[in-house]
Amino acid sequence: MLFATMLFYAVPCYSSSSLCPITDIFNAGYFVMVTVSTVGYGDQVVSTDDGVAILITTGAMIFGSLYLAMPLAIIGMTYETTWTRFVNHTRTSKSTLDLAAKVKSTPIETLHPNAHVVNLQYFCLTFEVTQLHRMVQDYMTFSPDSIFSGETSAAHNDALEKLYHTSRNVIFRYIGIAQDMKLFRPHGKRLPSRPTKIKRKLSLKTLAVNMLSTVKHVIQGDDNAIEPTAEGYHIDHERALRKHVRHMLHVNHSWLNRIFFLTVVLSLAVFYAETMPEFQAFGPHSRLCLGAMARYCASATVETDPGCFVFASPSTIATPATKLQMDCVITLTPSSSNDTTITEPSVCYGVGWNFGSTESRVSCATSFAASDKVCNLRQCQPGHTPIVDMTDHWLYVEAICGVVFTIEFGLRLYAAKHRRTFLRAPSTWVDLVATIPFYVEGIIAAMTTGHSPVYAIVSAFPTLLTLVPMLKSLRILKLGKHFTSSAVLARTARLTHTRLMIPLSLLFFTCVLTGALFYEIERGVDCVAHLPCRWLRWDVMTRDIAAPYPPGKRIQIQADKLTLLTNMWRSTWLSVETLTTVGYGHMKPRTPLGRLVDILTMVFGWCYTAIPLSLVGGQFYTCY
């Protein structure tokens, strides 16, 4: 999903869906999956002129090589283990097999997750009680005469102080174990009632001490639920609540975590759907068209983009030059789609003589510097009928997800044992960054347009603010909290990232070397259109090749076709496709020598793949 999101923003679609290689994030995800699985159908290929898209796709190829190592390691190691067991089984005596069967038939009961904690606390309690008993024995060795005479006052005071602190620790430990043991109480049963104690009224001094103690523990983030008071010890219910919330957040099958998990899945599905044209309304006056035009016209000038300014007549720009407003409220009447009621018709896009209106006589090709993008912008083309128009309705789903994510972050902050450590954790920042887009888009819409925010995503004419929704893709990392297996992946990446530098460096140098060979062999010959051009012993300039080009245009020809590998960038891209075994099919060598080099590159690619497969696969199986 991360690669798909980056690719969606790196390859914005300006024309109809049939001409765009990447129309939405779902389409980009399909392309990334085809690349990661090293299938490479070739029906979707990024342009080699787009360097950012090429780098993202290369990263997906390398990730695919590393990712395949994990399932292959599990399958291979499991097969080897199963075969070893089969061989050992055939060589084992019957008595040993019977003993193994009896051991396997022994019933095993699953312990409570806190059983080991309580057991450890109990051993600590017995150790402290033993220490307390020894200290009491030592204290009883002091004779009353030596105490009253003052001969052993210092030693007596030290022993008494140690005895006090040890007794206090034993009491705290016992109360803590009593609290933990409540988890093992059978459901539906109650403990016998204890006699009620007569509560005394607290004095002002006691209230002040309790309040200061509570503030101190909140500031320090201390999780100790037992606090001293003037009357002895009592349980801090606020600390007990924090402990209960922390327990619910750490248990994956709790109802609270299930709600958070379903919200993450829903938000990811909605994020995909927000980019799909099937759920977006297009047209000259649609909010998506106006938003895209507003981003384009933000930096426009009268000289380069006159179509972004108000027209006072069919061919004259108003004086002084005023930019069109893209946030006008236009209401189409049922009687005629051409009759509109607007707040400020003289400065609105698509009204009067302004560009985008049915009465406009302004030529699109001469009104914009990037006419190839603006004139074919699919969000502004009429005739598109969505399955369901969700352009203005994604707000409600985003609001639900945003509120739930905010509540989750607040609960995790409230229940954290050490809040400073929690705020410094990378997972905390992932949660925070994944929630930011909902609030940022809402605040920006309220400050700039005054209308409700549009959460439908359009990649045309990207700006820094339109890239904010890209942060929603980080929500997929929130799923790691709900799957314990994610720790295996994280540990594998942490233990292998340094050693992976060697095969990655080898891949880089091999791509450059083979790319240079491909270029030298497959670059053909430089020719001038409509003039004779000899390659080896033949004149390769034909009428069909020269027809699309004006006279004097320099082109590269190889045999009877235009050269595919016109520069080192394209030849290196061919090397990357070959070494990672993807092979989209849009570029390939044509000459016999080039194909021989390609065969050697394929063989080297197979051998190269064994390095990350053994490295990552072996480490993953060990962690698994």
QUIKA-V448390 format. One record per helix or strand. SS is the DSSP state (~ for helix, > for strand). FROM is the first residue (numbers start at 0). LEN is the number of residues. If there is no record, write none. Layout:
ss-><SS,SS>
from-><FROM,FROM>
len-><LEN,LEN>
//
This chain:
ss-><~,~,~,~,~,~,~,~,~,>,>,~,~,~,~,~,>,>,>,>,>,>,>,~,>,~,~,~,~,~,~,~,~,~,>,>,>,~,>,>,~,~>
from-><1,16,24,50,93,114,143,152,203,225,231,236,254,276,286,305,308,310,316,322,324,330,339,344,347,363,370,377,393,418,425,467,485,499,524,533,537,542,553,560,567,591>
len-><9,3,12,40,12,25,6,32,17,4,4,14,19,3,11,3,1,1,1,1,1,2,2,3,1,4,4,3,22,6,23,15,11,23,4,2,2,4,5,2,12,32>
//
